[in-house]
Amino acid sequence: MTAAFRPARCAARSGGPAAFREIRRPPRPRLVVIAPVQAEAVRFAGGWLFDRAMAGWDVTVYSADRAAARPLRILGARAGRLETLPVALRRGPAARSIAVHADLLGTHAPVRRLVLDALREGVVEARFWGGETPAGSGRPAISPVLRISLGHRLSAAARAFKAQALSAASIPDGVVEPTETFWTVRPPCGCDRP
């Protein structure tokens, strides 16, 4: 004779109905990525996005295009519309990391304001990729003196999934390098001292 599952008994033995309450987990760390088009995020940061998603981060790529989100889903990320970014940032947990295509710092005032505010407020991590002086402006949004170069070595899985995401995004010549290169900024003088 096999034992039948009896929810009432299980609840009684485990402390009553309270044992069936939903277990609350802390919110996942949030990575916000801002790019002019989704394909740019896949091409320049896809492996890093995949590694973060596999480490349990909630990854969302905000862009101005309406491309299919399949390449981002392959990487474990979600797609968001750039114009909804300010509202989206006020909902849910605060972003612990931001990654931005640097050209947007000079060409998109709301993105520039958001990034500079995040840097002032001490977002745990801010990464940038790409150029950063829009054509004709001649003036970078962030001083080159404050820049620090950094790279992310892709896991074997990240390289494989990035290759699939590049293919899904129809990016020709989608070579997956073992390292993706970013830059970040040094805190303003005095902020890194105890």
Stockholm file with secondary structure:
# STOCKHOLM 1.0

chainA/1-194         MTAAFRPARCAARSGGPAAFREIRRPPRPRLVVIAPVQAEAVRFAGGWLFDRAMAGWDVTVYSADRAAARPLRILGARAGRLETLPVALRRGPAARSIAVHADLLGTHAPVRRLVLDALREGVVEARFWGGETPAGSGRPAISPVLRISLGHRLSAAARAFKAQALSAASIPDGVVEPTETFWTVRPPCGCDRP
#=GR chainA/1-194 SS CCCCCCHHHHHHHTTSGGGGSCCCCCCCCEEEEECSSHHHHHHHHHHHHHHHHHTTCEEEEEESCCCCSHHHHHTTCEEEEGGGHHHHHHSSSCEEEEEEETHHHHHCHHHHHHHHHHHHHTCSEEEEESCCSCTTTCSCSSCGGGEEEEEEECCHHHHHHHHHHHHHTTCTTCCCCSEEEEEEECCCTTTTCC
#=GC SS_cons         CCCCCCHHHHHHHTTSGGGGSCCCCCCCCEEEEECSSHHHHHHHHHHHHHHHHHTTCEEEEEESCCCCSHHHHHTTCEEEEGGGHHHHHHSSSCEEEEEEETHHHHHCHHHHHHHHHHHHHTCSEEEEESCCSCTTTCSCSSCGGGEEEEEEECCHHHHHHHHHHHHHTTCTTCCCCSEEEEEEECCCTTTTCC
//
